[in-house]
Amino acid sequence: MTDESARWREIGDRLRLAREYLELKQEEAALAVGLSRSALSLAENGRRKIDAVELARFAEIYGQSIEALTGVTEAKPLPENVQALARAATDLSPEDRAELLQFAQFLQLRPPRTPSRG
């Protein structure tokens, strides 16, 4: 196995682990990224290269950085409620996912809530 093919295998393993961590089926992840299930399977087995656009989509869907998916940095585990949100979002239409993302961005911009007293 060449160094390059070993590297693609490692990336494929990270993609598979990230998908399984979120309890997504290959069909669900492939649909979200815009690939066929067979193309995703080949990528997860290191037999298909992933382009930059696809890698960015995987990172967004899996909630991991591109660096984590490529092995440059350690992947951070996602909280359970974020995992549940990602699983639920995979069943939404692309328009609904975009609206969900806009709402999440809105929440990030507002000041943090303070605990109410008594």
N, C-alpha and C positions, 0 to 999 in steps of 0.2 A: 504494500500500500504506500503510495507516495505521500509526501507531506501535505500536498494540497488536498488529496482525497481524504486524508485523515482529518484535516481541518474542517472540510465540509461535513464529515460524519459527526464531528463534535458539535457543530452548529445545529445539525439535524437533531442530535440528541437533546440539545438545550430547547429547541423548538417543541419537541415531543414532550419533554418534562414540563415545560410551561403550560402546554395545552392540557396535559393530564392533571396538573396541579389545579387548574380551573375546572376540571371535570367536564371538558368539552369533548365532544366526539369529533373525529376527523372531518366529517361532513359539515358540522357547524363551523369549525375553524376555517375550513377551506372556503365556505360560502362567505364568511366575514372578510376574508382576505381577497377573495376574487379568484380563487384557484379551483381546479377540480380536486376531488378527493384523492384521485390517483397521483396528481402532481404534488399534493401535500405529503402523501405517503412516500413518494420518491425523495422529497426534500428531507423528511424526517429520517430517512435511511441514508442520507448523504449521497444519494445518486442523482440529485437534481440541485443545481446551484440556485440560490435565491438572489434576485437583483435588489438594488437599494430600495426601490419603491415597495417591493413585497416585504422586505425586512422592516421597513418603517411601519407598514400595516400590522405585521406580527407584533412589533413592540407596542403599538397602540392598543391592540386587542388584548394582548396578554398582560398589559400593565407593567412591562419590563423595559428597560432601556435597550437601545441597540447594542450598547457595550456589553450588557449582561447577556444578551442572546448570542453574541459572538465570542463571549468568554474573556473580554478585556477587563471586565469588573465582575464582582460577585453579584448575583441576583438577590434582590431583597424579597423576602416572603411577603405576600399580600395578606392583609387582614381578611378574616372570614367574610365580613360584610361586603368587602370590595370584590371578593371572589363571587359571592352570590349576585352582586350587581352585574358583574361581567357575564355570568351565565344567563341572567335574565335578559341582558341587552342583546345577546346573540339571537334571540327569538324576535327581536324588533325589526321593523323595516329599516332600510338605510336612512330614510327621512326621520323616523322616530329616534334612531341612534344619534343622528346629528342634533336633534332637539335635546336629547338627554345630555349630550356633550356640552351644548350651549348652557344648559341649566347648571351643570357641574362647574363650568367656567364662571358663571354668575356667582355661584356660592363661594368660589375661591376669592373673588374680588371684594366681597362684603367683609366688614369688620367681624372678627370672631365674636361669638356670643359669650356673654358672661353668665355664670350660674345665677339663677334668680335666688333671692334670699327669702326664706321662710314662709 
